[in-house]
Each structure stands twice: as C-alpha cells, then as structure tokens.
Amino acid sequence: MTPNNENTVFRTPEEVAPELGMTKTELRNYCRVSGIHTRLSKNRIMLHADDIEKLVAWVRDRKNAANDWTAEPEPDPFGRRG
C-alpha cells in the first residue's frame, strides 16, 4: 500500500478506499469509529501509510472478534436437563 506518487505523504479516503476494497463512506466511518486518521482541519481527514496499516489491522481484528464463537454458551437454566 504505497502512495501513487512517492512524494505524497497524506492521501484522501477517496484515494485509499478502492485499494482496500471498500467504499469511501465505509472507510470514513471506520476512520471515525477507530480514531485512526490524521485530522488536518475540522472537516478534513487524511491517511498516512501508517494510518492505513493500522486501520487494516483494526478492521481485521474487529471482524475476527465479531465471528468468534469459541466461547461456550451459558446453559439455559430453564432448559431440559438430559
């Protein structure tokens, strides 16, 4: 995930979203929820290469946690006993 221009330090979510396979709205939402971004002004966020790597890791961890079914469910106190 390297910038198109080697001199580019910050990139917009619109530039990065297609590379990550998501819409710009999804990416902006992930940035807002996770806090992983660089705020340049009140209404403008940008992403540094480090931000992108951290954000990808955050999304993956979040999705893995949502799919974690390894914990045993608590027994139903009103259920049948075998």
MDAnalysis code that builds the backbone (N, CA, C; Angstrom):
import MDAnalysis as mda
import numpy as np

u = mda.Universe.empty(246, n_residues=82, atom_resindex=np.repeat(np.arange(82), 3), trajectory=True)
u.add_TopologyAttr("name", ["N", "CA", "C"] * 82)
u.add_TopologyAttr("resid", np.arange(1, 83))
u.add_TopologyAttr("resname", ["MET", "THR", "PRO", "ASN", "ASN", "GLU", "ASN", "THR", "VAL", "PHE", "ARG", "THR", "PRO", "GLU", "GLU", "VAL", "ALA", "PRO", "GLU", "LEU", "GLY", "MET", "THR", "LYS", "THR", "GLU", "LEU", "ARG", "ASN", "TYR", "CYS", "ARG", "VAL", "SER", "GLY", "ILE", "HIS", "THR", "ARG", "LEU", "SER", "LYS", "ASN", "ARG", "ILE", "MET", "LEU", "HIS", "ALA", "ASP", "ASP", "ILE", "GLU", "LYS", "LEU", "VAL", "ALA", "TRP", "VAL", "ARG", "ASP", "ARG", "LYS", "ASN", "ALA", "ALA", "ASN", "ASP", "TRP", "THR", "ALA", "GLU", "PRO", "GLU", "PRO", "ASP", "PRO", "PHE", "GLY", "ARG", "ARG", "GLY"])
u.atoms.positions = np.array([
    [0.819, -1.172, 0.000],
    [0.000, 0.000, 0.000],
    [0.869, 1.244, 0.000],
    [1.481, 1.474, -1.100],
    [2.326, 2.648, -1.226],
    [1.610, 3.704, -2.031],
    [1.858, 4.953, -1.746],
    [1.209, 6.031, -2.486],
    [1.571, 5.970, -3.962],
    [0.673, 6.504, -4.794],
    [0.924, 6.545, -6.233],
    [2.123, 7.421, -6.548],
    [2.259, 8.512, -5.833],
    [3.363, 9.433, -6.017],
    [4.275, 9.289, -4.812],
    [5.543, 9.015, -5.021],
    [6.478, 8.779, -3.926],
    [6.595, 9.976, -2.986],
    [6.256, 11.180, -3.456],
    [6.352, 12.374, -2.621],
    [5.093, 12.623, -1.803],
    [4.051, 11.838, -2.037],
    [2.798, 12.014, -1.325],
    [2.931, 11.478, 0.093],
    [2.615, 12.316, 1.065],
    [2.683, 11.907, 2.463],
    [1.301, 11.499, 2.944],
    [0.295, 12.309, 2.666],
    [-1.071, 12.025, 3.079],
    [-1.936, 11.782, 1.852],
    [-2.916, 10.878, 2.008],
    [-3.839, 10.573, 0.919],
    [-5.267, 10.686, 1.443],
    [-6.178, 11.006, 0.557],
    [-7.574, 11.145, 0.949],
    [-8.224, 9.767, 1.063],
    [-9.278, 9.654, 1.854],
    [-10.016, 8.387, 1.926],
    [-10.545, 7.954, 0.554],
    [-10.892, 8.915, -0.281],
    [-11.378, 8.594, -1.630],
    [-10.305, 7.898, -2.463],
    [-9.043, 8.257, -2.259],
    [-7.936, 7.613, -2.982],
    [-7.648, 6.217, -2.447],
    [-7.793, 6.047, -1.144],
    [-7.398, 4.800, -0.491],
    [-8.484, 3.732, -0.536],
    [-9.752, 4.129, -0.444],
    [-10.867, 3.182, -0.340],
    [-10.870, 2.110, -1.430],
    [-10.721, 2.444, -2.712],
    [-10.742, 1.404, -3.745],
    [-9.623, 0.366, -3.579],
    [-8.478, 0.799, -3.103],
    [-7.361, -0.125, -2.877],
    [-7.688, -1.134, -1.785],
    [-8.514, -0.714, -0.823],
    [-8.873, -1.581, 0.296],
    [-10.149, -2.379, 0.033],
    [-10.767, -2.141, -1.119],
    [-11.962, -2.882, -1.485],
    [-13.207, -2.442, -0.738],
    [-13.273, -1.167, -0.395],
    [-14.442, -0.646, 0.301],
    [-14.817, 0.705, -0.281],
    [-16.002, 1.163, 0.078],
    [-16.438, 2.472, -0.407],
    [-15.792, 3.558, 0.450],
    [-15.800, 4.760, -0.068],
    [-15.228, 5.873, 0.696],
    [-16.031, 6.127, 1.962],
    [-17.351, 5.874, 1.907],
    [-18.191, 6.055, 3.087],
    [-17.830, 5.038, 4.167],
    [-17.633, 3.782, 3.779],
    [-17.218, 2.763, 4.746],
    [-15.883, 3.134, 5.380],
    [-14.933, 3.541, 4.562],
    [-13.615, 3.894, 5.070],
    [-13.688, 5.080, 6.016],
    [-14.439, 6.091, 5.651],
    [-14.580, 7.257, 6.529],
    [-15.232, 6.858, 7.861],
    [-16.210, 5.961, 7.800],
    [-16.859, 5.502, 9.025],
    [-15.862, 4.743, 9.909],
    [-15.081, 3.853, 9.315],
    [-14.065, 3.124, 10.077],
    [-13.055, 4.087, 10.693],
    [-12.671, 5.101, 9.946],
    [-11.733, 6.097, 10.477],
    [-12.336, 6.820, 11.682],
    [-13.593, 7.190, 11.570],
    [-14.258, 7.918, 12.645],
    [-14.393, 7.054, 13.893],
    [-14.845, 5.815, 13.717],
    [-15.075, 4.916, 14.851],
    [-13.761, 4.524, 15.524],
    [-12.748, 4.214, 14.723],
    [-11.476, 3.747, 15.281],
    [-10.595, 4.887, 15.776],
    [-10.787, 6.073, 15.206],
    [-9.913, 7.197, 15.545],
    [-8.594, 7.150, 14.807],
    [-8.468, 6.230, 13.855],
    [-7.223, 6.080, 13.101],
    [-7.302, 6.932, 11.836],
    [-6.723, 8.102, 11.900],
    [-6.633, 9.019, 10.767],
    [-5.831, 10.233, 11.231],
    [-5.539, 11.100, 10.306],
    [-4.873, 12.355, 10.631],
    [-5.833, 13.475, 10.262],
    [-6.240, 14.250, 11.253],
    [-7.179, 15.344, 11.012],
    [-6.388, 16.592, 10.650],
    [-6.663, 17.123, 9.462],
    [-5.977, 18.325, 9.006],
    [-6.767, 19.591, 9.321],
    [-8.091, 19.459, 9.370],
    [-8.944, 20.585, 9.743],
    [-10.243, 20.020, 10.281],
    [-11.178, 20.885, 10.603],
    [-12.431, 20.431, 11.204],
    [-13.148, 19.389, 10.341],
    [-13.167, 19.575, 9.056],
    [-13.906, 18.685, 8.155],
    [-13.028, 17.896, 7.197],
    [-11.745, 17.802, 7.480],
    [-10.853, 17.143, 6.521],
    [-9.934, 16.161, 7.226],
    [-10.063, 14.881, 6.819],
    [-9.151, 13.872, 7.336],
    [-8.313, 13.333, 6.195],
    [-7.125, 12.893, 6.531],
    [-6.218, 12.309, 5.558],
    [-5.628, 11.052, 6.167],
    [-5.039, 10.221, 5.324],
    [-4.441, 8.984, 5.781],
    [-2.976, 8.922, 5.386],
    [-2.139, 8.621, 6.349],
    [-0.718, 8.385, 6.130],
    [-0.565, 6.877, 5.936],
    [0.529, 6.434, 5.392],
    [0.754, 5.000, 5.189],
    [0.613, 4.234, 6.503],
    [1.105, 4.809, 7.601],
    [0.970, 4.168, 8.912],
    [-0.494, 4.060, 9.319],
    [-1.273, 5.105, 9.034],
    [-2.699, 5.085, 9.348],
    [-3.394, 3.947, 8.603],
    [-3.033, 3.759, 7.350],
    [-3.662, 2.727, 6.523],
    [-3.353, 1.339, 7.085],
    [-2.101, 1.092, 7.447],
    [-1.729, -0.207, 8.015],
    [-2.462, -0.467, 9.330],
    [-2.538, 0.540, 10.197],
    [-3.236, 0.394, 11.476],
    [-4.727, 0.161, 11.255],
    [-5.298, 0.860, 10.283],
    [-6.724, 0.743, 10.011],
    [-7.069, -0.646, 9.472],
    [-6.244, -1.182, 8.584],
    [-6.471, -2.531, 8.061],
    [-6.420, -3.538, 9.205],
    [-5.445, -3.415, 10.089],
    [-5.345, -4.317, 11.237],
    [-6.566, -4.174, 12.143],
    [-7.020, -2.941, 12.361],
    [-8.192, -2.697, 13.208],
    [-9.442, -3.340, 12.619],
    [-9.643, -3.183, 11.304],
    [-10.811, -3.763, 10.646],
    [-10.759, -5.285, 10.752],
    [-9.600, -5.860, 10.512],
    [-9.470, -7.322, 10.580],
    [-9.733, -7.833, 11.986],
    [-9.191, -7.174, 12.991],
    [-9.420, -7.584, 14.377],
    [-10.891, -7.479, 14.742],
    [-11.510, -6.412, 14.295],
    [-12.930, -6.191, 14.595],
    [-13.793, -7.265, 13.947],
    [-13.497, -7.596, 12.713],
    [-14.275, -8.613, 12.000],
    [-14.028, -9.990, 12.603],
    [-12.796, -10.292, 12.993],
    [-12.496, -11.579, 13.615],
    [-13.211, -11.714, 14.952],
    [-13.249, -10.650, 15.732],
    [-13.925, -10.683, 17.031],
    [-15.424, -10.894, 16.850],
    [-15.987, -10.337, 15.803],
    [-17.421, -10.495, 15.553],
    [-17.763, -11.932, 15.189],
    [-16.806, -12.652, 14.630],
    [-17.030, -14.029, 14.208],
    [-16.497, -15.047, 15.208],
    [-16.082, -14.609, 16.388],
    [-15.500, -15.505, 17.377],
    [-16.604, -16.219, 18.145],
    [-16.766, -17.503, 17.868],
    [-17.787, -18.308, 18.524],
    [-17.152, -19.374, 19.405],
    [-15.916, -19.170, 19.840],
    [-15.205, -20.191, 20.601],
    [-15.711, -20.311, 22.034],
    [-16.299, -19.266, 22.567],
    [-16.788, -19.317, 23.949],
    [-18.030, -20.203, 24.029],
    [-18.077, -21.025, 25.069],
    [-19.240, -21.886, 25.283],
    [-20.410, -21.040, 25.767],
    [-21.594, -21.265, 25.221],
    [-22.742, -20.504, 25.700],
    [-23.118, -20.967, 27.112],
    [-23.702, -20.070, 27.869],
    [-24.145, -20.427, 29.207],
    [-25.326, -21.382, 29.098],
    [-25.390, -22.364, 29.986],
    [-26.532, -23.283, 29.919],
    [-27.834, -22.554, 30.264],
    [-28.884, -22.956, 29.603],
    [-30.194, -22.361, 29.841],
    [-30.765, -22.917, 31.139],
    [-30.982, -22.053, 32.143],
    [-31.474, -22.558, 33.427],
    [-32.896, -23.126, 33.335],
    [-33.620, -22.769, 32.288],
    [-34.982, -23.251, 32.127],
    [-35.058, -24.370, 31.086],
    [-33.930, -24.730, 30.527],
    [-33.899, -25.772, 29.501],
    [-34.015, -27.154, 30.102],
    [-34.214, -28.124, 29.242],
    [-34.318, -29.520, 29.671],
    [-32.984, -30.025, 30.165],
    [-33.037, -30.831, 31.124],
    [-31.827, -31.475, 31.619],
    [-31.847, -32.912, 31.112],
    [-30.719, -33.325, 30.568],
    [-30.639, -34.629, 29.948],
    [-30.387, -35.721, 30.814],
])
